[in-house]
Amino acid sequence: QVKLVESGGGMVQPGGSLTLSCVASGFTFSSYLMRWYRQAPGKEREMVAAISHDGVHTSYKDSLKGRFNISRDNAQDTVYLQMNNLKTEDTAVYYCHWPNLNYWGQGIQVTVSS
């Protein structure tokens, strides 16, 4: 049974940082590309970042380059999203995604507010 469990969300002030984690189970995590998505209220879900199976290659939504960093620990079956200098427009539900079979985590709320 495939499971993706996100953690690390919450509320933070503008300019702050958060690191999201996603623990995967039920498949050979180290063999697959992983992605983070987000969905803000009233908006479509959008891809935030992706990372290759070995962590060598990463890609980001253009507007997030330099502020967000995706990484993974294949020994822990975990993918991370480090978010720095957060802005109010980063407020969204963030999702971990395994694209190979289109599995999604349950989502975790990130709220950036003063």
N, C-alpha and C positions, 0 to 999 in steps of 0.2 A: 504494500500500500504506500503510495507516494504521499509524502507530507512535506510542506514548506511552512515553517513557523518563524514569523518575524517578531523581533523585539527591539527595544531601544527607542521607541518613539516617545512623544510627549510634547510639552509646551516649552518654548524657549523664546527669549527676547531677540529682536533683530540684532544681527551681528554675532549671535551665538553659534554653537556647534552641537551637532548630534551625530552619533554613529548608530546606524541600524544594522542589525544582524539577521540573517536568515539561515536557520538550520534545516538541512535537507535530509530526508530519509526515504528509503524504498527504491532507490536507484543508485547506480554507480556515479556518484556526484562528480568525481574527478575526471569523468569522460566527457562532460558536457559544458557547453556555453551556458551562462546564466545571465539574467537581466533583472534590473529594477525598473519598475514603472511607477507612475503616480497619477492620481486623479484628484483634481481640485473640484470644489463644489461648482456644479453647472458646466463643467468642462469635460472634454473627452480624456480618456486615459492616454497618457503619453509615455514613451520610453525615456528613461532618465540615463541609464548607463548599461553597458554590457561588458562581459569579461569572458575571454576564451577559457577553455577547459583547464589550461595550465597556468592561467593568470598572466600570460605574456602579453596578450593583446587586450586592449580596452577601448571602448568608444563611449562617447557622451553626447547628450543633447547639446547642441552648439552653445546655447546660452548658459550652460552650467559648467563648461570647461573652466578649470582653474579654481572652482569652489567645491566641487564634488569629486570624490575619489572612490572608485570601486576596487575591491580586492577580495581575495578568497583564501581560505585555508583548507586545502583538500584533506588534510589529516583530521580535521574537525567537521568536515562536510558543511562548511559554513561560508556564506558570501556576505560581504560587508558593504555598507555605503556610508562613507564618512562625508558629512555635510558641514561646510564651514561658511562663515559670514552669511548666515541664513537671513533671508528676506521674507517679508510678509507674503509675497507671492509664491513662496515655497510651501505654504500651507496646503496640505493635501493628505490623502490617504496613500501610503506607499506600499507597493506590492512587489514581492519576490516572484520571479517567473522562470519556469523551466520550459523553454520553447520547444524542446524536442517532442514532447507529448502534450504541450499546452497546459501545464499545471500551474496554478496560481496559489500563492499564500492567501491567508485570510485578510491581509492588509493591516496596516498600523497607522494610526493618526499622528501626523506631525503638524503642530500649530506654532506659527511664528507670530508673536504678538507682544506689544509692549503693555 
